[in-house]
Amino acid sequence: MNRYSNTGEYKTEEGKTYQKVTRYPEIPETDDDVYVVTTDGDRLDLLADQYYKDWTLYWIIAAANPSLPFNSIYPTLGVQIRIPAYPEDVMNSFNNINNG
């Protein structure tokens, strides 16, 4: 499912359609989160596929690691990143704050 499908749209008086601003939830740490040190060839989409069985959830890993390069699926080599254990909870939070 496309994460933008629930954020909604609005129309201007001129009839132009725009996507509403997408807001991302805070992702609290849990004892079940996984921490990995990035190696050559790692990409956020590949890590999401490995841990969540869904490459489209790469944005959850990105949101949980704000120190990663912005707007890139390539994490910095040799840094520790957190992979949140409960992507379904993050998706629920995401949908709740963007359905308003």
C-alpha positions as CSV (number, residue, x, y, z in Angstrom):
1,M,0.0,0.0,0.0
2,N,1.3,3.4,-0.9
3,R,1.8,5.4,2.3
4,Y,0.5,8.6,0.6
5,S,-2.9,7.0,-0.2
6,N,-4.3,8.2,3.2
7,T,-2.8,11.7,3.4
8,G,-5.5,13.2,1.2
9,E,-5.7,16.0,-1.3
10,Y,-7.1,19.5,-1.5
11,K,-8.3,21.6,-4.4
12,T,-7.7,25.3,-4.9
13,E,-10.3,27.7,-6.1
14,E,-8.6,27.5,-9.5
15,G,-9.2,23.8,-9.6
16,K,-5.6,22.6,-9.0
17,T,-5.2,19.5,-6.9
18,Y,-2.4,19.2,-4.3
19,Q,-1.3,16.5,-2.0
20,K,-1.6,17.4,1.7
21,V,1.7,17.6,3.7
22,T,2.7,14.1,4.9
23,R,3.6,14.0,8.6
24,Y,5.7,11.2,10.1
25,P,5.1,9.8,13.6
26,E,7.7,9.6,16.4
27,I,9.0,6.1,16.5
28,P,9.7,5.1,20.1
29,E,12.5,2.7,20.8
30,T,11.6,-0.8,22.0
31,D,13.5,-3.6,23.5
32,D,12.8,-5.7,20.4
33,D,14.3,-3.2,17.9
34,V,17.2,-4.5,15.8
35,Y,20.4,-2.6,15.5
36,V,22.8,-3.2,12.5
37,V,26.0,-1.7,11.4
38,T,25.8,-0.8,7.8
39,T,28.1,-2.5,5.3
40,D,28.9,-2.1,1.7
41,G,25.8,-2.7,-0.4
42,D,23.2,-1.9,2.2
43,R,20.2,0.1,1.1
44,L,17.2,1.0,3.2
45,D,14.8,-0.8,0.8
46,L,16.8,-4.0,1.0
47,L,16.9,-3.8,4.8
48,A,13.2,-3.3,4.9
49,D,12.7,-6.3,2.6
50,Q,15.0,-8.4,4.8
51,Y,13.4,-7.4,8.1
52,Y,9.8,-6.6,7.1
53,K,9.3,-8.6,3.9
54,D,8.2,-5.4,2.3
55,W,10.7,-3.1,0.6
56,T,8.2,-0.2,0.5
57,L,8.6,0.2,4.3
58,Y,12.1,1.6,3.9
59,W,10.8,5.0,5.1
60,I,10.2,3.5,8.6
61,I,13.9,2.8,8.9
62,A,14.7,6.2,7.5
63,A,12.3,8.0,10.0
64,A,13.7,6.0,12.9
65,N,17.2,7.2,12.0
66,P,17.1,11.0,11.5
67,S,20.9,11.1,11.3
68,L,20.9,9.2,8.0
69,P,21.4,11.2,4.7
70,F,18.2,12.9,3.8
71,N,16.2,11.7,0.8
72,S,18.5,8.7,0.1
73,I,18.1,5.0,0.4
74,Y,21.8,4.6,0.9
75,P,22.8,4.7,4.6
76,T,26.2,5.9,5.6
77,L,28.7,3.1,5.6
78,G,29.8,1.7,9.0
79,V,27.1,3.4,11.1
80,Q,24.7,1.7,13.5
81,I,21.1,2.1,12.5
82,R,17.9,1.1,14.3
83,I,15.3,-1.1,12.6
84,P,12.0,-0.7,14.5
85,A,10.5,-4.0,15.5
86,Y,6.9,-3.2,14.9
87,P,6.3,-1.6,11.5
88,E,2.5,-2.2,11.8
89,D,2.4,0.1,14.8
90,V,4.3,2.8,12.9
91,M,2.0,2.4,9.9
92,N,-1.1,2.8,12.3
93,S,0.4,5.9,13.8
94,F,1.3,7.3,10.4
95,N,-2.3,6.7,9.1
96,N,-3.8,8.2,12.3
97,I,-1.9,11.5,12.0
98,N,-2.4,11.8,8.3
99,N,-6.1,11.0,8.0
100,G,-7.2,14.3,9.6
